[in-house]
Amino acid sequence: YWIASNIWWNWPGNFELGDSLPIQICDLAGLIGPLSLFWRNRTLRSILYFWGIALSTQGFLQPVLVDGYAFTRFWLFWSNHTVIVGTAIYDVVALGFRPSIKDYGRASAALFLYLLLILPFDILLHVNYGYVGNIEPKNKTLIQSLGPWPWRIVPLAALAYLAMFLI
């Protein structure tokens, strides 16, 4: 699914620099999901659990999608988030993954590394991957209430780490 979805997003006519590259947290979690189930690697499973359940569920709560059900983007968005969260839940319920505080540390370190890599990318290309760039999401979300850029990155990161810790 991840491969087919990314082919569609990057197809000429569909490609948009700020949306199409598979480098959002959800895109990476969608790739990590099957890899973690195949290899049963603890670090991958940790990232899938914390990013999938704590972070990717935000797509359900505050979608930034503007297209309706008549558009492919709509179905790809909802399918992608459903697959990610479903895969994380499957790993817990069916395969018995039990996250520990060390797993939280692994996922937190991966999130920090992601921020270190994506923030310069966002600034240089004036895009908003990871929602840490200097661009407002298309739909109103919690991000707008966190203050102006770049200061909103700190409370956004704090909320992400808190959400991961709570689960």
MODELLER restraints for C-alpha pairs under 7 A, 6 or more apart:
rsr = mdl.restraints
at = mdl.atoms
rsr.add(forms.Gaussian(group=physical.xy_distance, feature=features.Distance(at['CA:2:A'], at['CA:30:A']), mean=6.41, stdev=0.5))
rsr.add(forms.Gaussian(group=physical.xy_distance, feature=features.Distance(at['CA:2:A'], at['CA:31:A']), mean=6.47, stdev=0.5))
rsr.add(forms.Gaussian(group=physical.xy_distance, feature=features.Distance(at['CA:5:A'], at['CA:76:A']), mean=6.69, stdev=0.5))
rsr.add(forms.Gaussian(group=physical.xy_distance, feature=features.Distance(at['CA:6:A'], at['CA:22:A']), mean=6.76, stdev=0.5))
rsr.add(forms.Gaussian(group=physical.xy_distance, feature=features.Distance(at['CA:8:A'], at['CA:14:A']), mean=6.98, stdev=0.5))
rsr.add(forms.Gaussian(group=physical.xy_distance, feature=features.Distance(at['CA:9:A'], at['CA:15:A']), mean=5.69, stdev=0.5))
rsr.add(forms.Gaussian(group=physical.xy_distance, feature=features.Distance(at['CA:9:A'], at['CA:20:A']), mean=5.13, stdev=0.5))
rsr.add(forms.Gaussian(group=physical.xy_distance, feature=features.Distance(at['CA:10:A'], at['CA:20:A']), mean=5.78, stdev=0.5))
rsr.add(forms.Gaussian(group=physical.xy_distance, feature=features.Distance(at['CA:18:A'], at['CA:127:A']), mean=4.95, stdev=0.5))
rsr.add(forms.Gaussian(group=physical.xy_distance, feature=features.Distance(at['CA:18:A'], at['CA:128:A']), mean=6.39, stdev=0.5))
rsr.add(forms.Gaussian(group=physical.xy_distance, feature=features.Distance(at['CA:22:A'], at['CA:28:A']), mean=6.82, stdev=0.5))
rsr.add(forms.Gaussian(group=physical.xy_distance, feature=features.Distance(at['CA:23:A'], at['CA:129:A']), mean=6.74, stdev=0.5))
rsr.add(forms.Gaussian(group=physical.xy_distance, feature=features.Distance(at['CA:24:A'], at['CA:129:A']), mean=5.38, stdev=0.5))
rsr.add(forms.Gaussian(group=physical.xy_distance, feature=features.Distance(at['CA:24:A'], at['CA:130:A']), mean=5.39, stdev=0.5))
rsr.add(forms.Gaussian(group=physical.xy_distance, feature=features.Distance(at['CA:25:A'], at['CA:130:A']), mean=6.14, stdev=0.5))
rsr.add(forms.Gaussian(group=physical.xy_distance, feature=features.Distance(at['CA:26:A'], at['CA:56:A']), mean=5.65, stdev=0.5))
rsr.add(forms.Gaussian(group=physical.xy_distance, feature=features.Distance(at['CA:29:A'], at['CA:48:A']), mean=5.81, stdev=0.5))
rsr.add(forms.Gaussian(group=physical.xy_distance, feature=features.Distance(at['CA:29:A'], at['CA:51:A']), mean=6.52, stdev=0.5))
rsr.add(forms.Gaussian(group=physical.xy_distance, feature=features.Distance(at['CA:29:A'], at['CA:52:A']), mean=6.16, stdev=0.5))
rsr.add(forms.Gaussian(group=physical.xy_distance, feature=features.Distance(at['CA:29:A'], at['CA:84:A']), mean=6.45, stdev=0.5))
rsr.add(forms.Gaussian(group=physical.xy_distance, feature=features.Distance(at['CA:30:A'], at['CA:80:A']), mean=6.97, stdev=0.5))
rsr.add(forms.Gaussian(group=physical.xy_distance, feature=features.Distance(at['CA:30:A'], at['CA:84:A']), mean=5.38, stdev=0.5))
rsr.add(forms.Gaussian(group=physical.xy_distance, feature=features.Distance(at['CA:32:A'], at['CA:44:A']), mean=6.28, stdev=0.5))
rsr.add(forms.Gaussian(group=physical.xy_distance, feature=features.Distance(at['CA:32:A'], at['CA:48:A']), mean=6.33, stdev=0.5))
rsr.add(forms.Gaussian(group=physical.xy_distance, feature=features.Distance(at['CA:33:A'], at['CA:48:A']), mean=5.84, stdev=0.5))
rsr.add(forms.Gaussian(group=physical.xy_distance, feature=features.Distance(at['CA:33:A'], at['CA:84:A']), mean=6.60, stdev=0.5))
rsr.add(forms.Gaussian(group=physical.xy_distance, feature=features.Distance(at['CA:33:A'], at['CA:87:A']), mean=6.18, stdev=0.5))
rsr.add(forms.Gaussian(group=physical.xy_distance, feature=features.Distance(at['CA:36:A'], at['CA:44:A']), mean=5.02, stdev=0.5))
rsr.add(forms.Gaussian(group=physical.xy_distance, feature=features.Distance(at['CA:36:A'], at['CA:45:A']), mean=5.21, stdev=0.5))
rsr.add(forms.Gaussian(group=physical.xy_distance, feature=features.Distance(at['CA:43:A'], at['CA:103:A']), mean=6.98, stdev=0.5))
rsr.add(forms.Gaussian(group=physical.xy_distance, feature=features.Distance(at['CA:43:A'], at['CA:106:A']), mean=6.26, stdev=0.5))
rsr.add(forms.Gaussian(group=physical.xy_distance, feature=features.Distance(at['CA:46:A'], at['CA:99:A']), mean=6.69, stdev=0.5))
rsr.add(forms.Gaussian(group=physical.xy_distance, feature=features.Distance(at['CA:46:A'], at['CA:103:A']), mean=5.13, stdev=0.5))
rsr.add(forms.Gaussian(group=physical.xy_distance, feature=features.Distance(at['CA:46:A'], at['CA:104:A']), mean=6.88, stdev=0.5))
rsr.add(forms.Gaussian(group=physical.xy_distance, feature=features.Distance(at['CA:46:A'], at['CA:106:A']), mean=6.69, stdev=0.5))
rsr.add(forms.Gaussian(group=physical.xy_distance, feature=features.Distance(at['CA:46:A'], at['CA:107:A']), mean=5.76, stdev=0.5))
rsr.add(forms.Gaussian(group=physical.xy_distance, feature=features.Distance(at['CA:47:A'], at['CA:107:A']), mean=4.65, stdev=0.5))
rsr.add(forms.Gaussian(group=physical.xy_distance, feature=features.Distance(at['CA:48:A'], at['CA:88:A']), mean=5.84, stdev=0.5))
rsr.add(forms.Gaussian(group=physical.xy_distance, feature=features.Distance(at['CA:49:A'], at['CA:88:A']), mean=5.14, stdev=0.5))
rsr.add(forms.Gaussian(group=physical.xy_distance, feature=features.Distance(at['CA:50:A'], at['CA:107:A']), mean=6.40, stdev=0.5))
rsr.add(forms.Gaussian(group=physical.xy_distance, feature=features.Distance(at['CA:50:A'], at['CA:164:A']), mean=5.36, stdev=0.5))
rsr.add(forms.Gaussian(group=physical.xy_distance, feature=features.Distance(at['CA:52:A'], at['CA:84:A']), mean=5.66, stdev=0.5))
rsr.add(forms.Gaussian(group=physical.xy_distance, feature=features.Distance(at['CA:52:A'], at['CA:85:A']), mean=5.18, stdev=0.5))
rsr.add(forms.Gaussian(group=physical.xy_distance, feature=features.Distance(at['CA:52:A'], at['CA:88:A']), mean=5.97, stdev=0.5))
rsr.add(forms.Gaussian(group=physical.xy_distance, feature=features.Distance(at['CA:53:A'], at['CA:85:A']), mean=5.59, stdev=0.5))
rsr.add(forms.Gaussian(group=physical.xy_distance, feature=features.Distance(at['CA:53:A'], at['CA:88:A']), mean=6.65, stdev=0.5))
rsr.add(forms.Gaussian(group=physical.xy_distance, feature=features.Distance(at['CA:54:A'], at['CA:163:A']), mean=5.51, stdev=0.5))
rsr.add(forms.Gaussian(group=physical.xy_distance, feature=features.Distance(at['CA:54:A'], at['CA:164:A']), mean=5.18, stdev=0.5))
rsr.add(forms.Gaussian(group=physical.xy_distance, feature=features.Distance(at['CA:54:A'], at['CA:167:A']), mean=6.73, stdev=0.5))
rsr.add(forms.Gaussian(group=physical.xy_distance, feature=features.Distance(at['CA:55:A'], at['CA:160:A']), mean=6.78, stdev=0.5))
rsr.add(forms.Gaussian(group=physical.xy_distance, feature=features.Distance(at['CA:56:A'], at['CA:81:A']), mean=6.35, stdev=0.5))
rsr.add(forms.Gaussian(group=physical.xy_distance, feature=features.Distance(at['CA:56:A'], at['CA:85:A']), mean=6.85, stdev=0.5))
rsr.add(forms.Gaussian(group=physical.xy_distance, feature=features.Distance(at['CA:57:A'], at['CA:85:A']), mean=6.86, stdev=0.5))
rsr.add(forms.Gaussian(group=physical.xy_distance, feature=features.Distance(at['CA:59:A'], at['CA:81:A']), mean=6.69, stdev=0.5))
rsr.add(forms.Gaussian(group=physical.xy_distance, feature=features.Distance(at['CA:62:A'], at['CA:141:A']), mean=5.99, stdev=0.5))
rsr.add(forms.Gaussian(group=physical.xy_distance, feature=features.Distance(at['CA:64:A'], at['CA:137:A']), mean=6.39, stdev=0.5))
rsr.add(forms.Gaussian(group=physical.xy_distance, feature=features.Distance(at['CA:64:A'], at['CA:138:A']), mean=5.98, stdev=0.5))
rsr.add(forms.Gaussian(group=physical.xy_distance, feature=features.Distance(at['CA:64:A'], at['CA:139:A']), mean=5.08, stdev=0.5))
rsr.add(forms.Gaussian(group=physical.xy_distance, feature=features.Distance(at['CA:65:A'], at['CA:74:A']), mean=6.99, stdev=0.5))
rsr.add(forms.Gaussian(group=physical.xy_distance, feature=features.Distance(at['CA:67:A'], at['CA:73:A']), mean=6.75, stdev=0.5))
rsr.add(forms.Gaussian(group=physical.xy_distance, feature=features.Distance(at['CA:67:A'], at['CA:74:A']), mean=5.77, stdev=0.5))
rsr.add(forms.Gaussian(group=physical.xy_distance, feature=features.Distance(at['CA:68:A'], at['CA:74:A']), mean=5.87, stdev=0.5))
rsr.add(forms.Gaussian(group=physical.xy_distance, feature=features.Distance(at['CA:69:A'], at['CA:75:A']), mean=6.79, stdev=0.5))
rsr.add(forms.Gaussian(group=physical.xy_distance, feature=features.Distance(at['CA:91:A'], at['CA:97:A']), mean=5.71, stdev=0.5))
rsr.add(forms.Gaussian(group=physical.xy_distance, feature=features.Distance(at['CA:92:A'], at['CA:98:A']), mean=6.48, stdev=0.5))
rsr.add(forms.Gaussian(group=physical.xy_distance, feature=features.Distance(at['CA:104:A'], at['CA:165:A']), mean=6.80, stdev=0.5))
rsr.add(forms.Gaussian(group=physical.xy_distance, feature=features.Distance(at['CA:108:A'], at['CA:161:A']), mean=6.86, stdev=0.5))
rsr.add(forms.Gaussian(group=physical.xy_distance, feature=features.Distance(at['CA:118:A'], at['CA:129:A']), mean=6.76, stdev=0.5))
rsr.add(forms.Gaussian(group=physical.xy_distance, feature=features.Distance(at['CA:119:A'], at['CA:132:A']), mean=6.42, stdev=0.5))
rsr.add(forms.Gaussian(group=physical.xy_distance, feature=features.Distance(at['CA:119:A'], at['CA:133:A']), mean=6.56, stdev=0.5))
rsr.add(forms.Gaussian(group=physical.xy_distance, feature=features.Distance(at['CA:122:A'], at['CA:128:A']), mean=5.57, stdev=0.5))
rsr.add(forms.Gaussian(group=physical.xy_distance, feature=features.Distance(at['CA:122:A'], at['CA:129:A']), mean=6.36, stdev=0.5))
rsr.add(forms.Gaussian(group=physical.xy_distance, feature=features.Distance(at['CA:122:A'], at['CA:133:A']), mean=5.10, stdev=0.5))
rsr.add(forms.Gaussian(group=physical.xy_distance, feature=features.Distance(at['CA:123:A'], at['CA:133:A']), mean=6.24, stdev=0.5))
rsr.add(forms.Gaussian(group=physical.xy_distance, feature=features.Distance(at['CA:126:A'], at['CA:134:A']), mean=6.99, stdev=0.5))
rsr.add(forms.Gaussian(group=physical.xy_distance, feature=features.Distance(at['CA:127:A'], at['CA:133:A']), mean=5.97, stdev=0.5))
rsr.add(forms.Gaussian(group=physical.xy_distance, feature=features.Distance(at['CA:127:A'], at['CA:135:A']), mean=6.71, stdev=0.5))
rsr.add(forms.Gaussian(group=physical.xy_distance, feature=features.Distance(at['CA:128:A'], at['CA:134:A']), mean=6.68, stdev=0.5))
rsr.add(forms.Gaussian(group=physical.xy_distance, feature=features.Distance(at['CA:128:A'], at['CA:135:A']), mean=5.84, stdev=0.5))
rsr.add(forms.Gaussian(group=physical.xy_distance, feature=features.Distance(at['CA:132:A'], at['CA:153:A']), mean=5.88, stdev=0.5))
rsr.add(forms.Gaussian(group=physical.xy_distance, feature=features.Distance(at['CA:134:A'], at['CA:149:A']), mean=5.79, stdev=0.5))
rsr.add(forms.Gaussian(group=physical.xy_distance, feature=features.Distance(at['CA:146:A'], at['CA:152:A']), mean=5.04, stdev=0.5))
rsr.add(forms.Gaussian(group=physical.xy_distance, feature=features.Distance(at['CA:146:A'], at['CA:155:A']), mean=6.59, stdev=0.5))
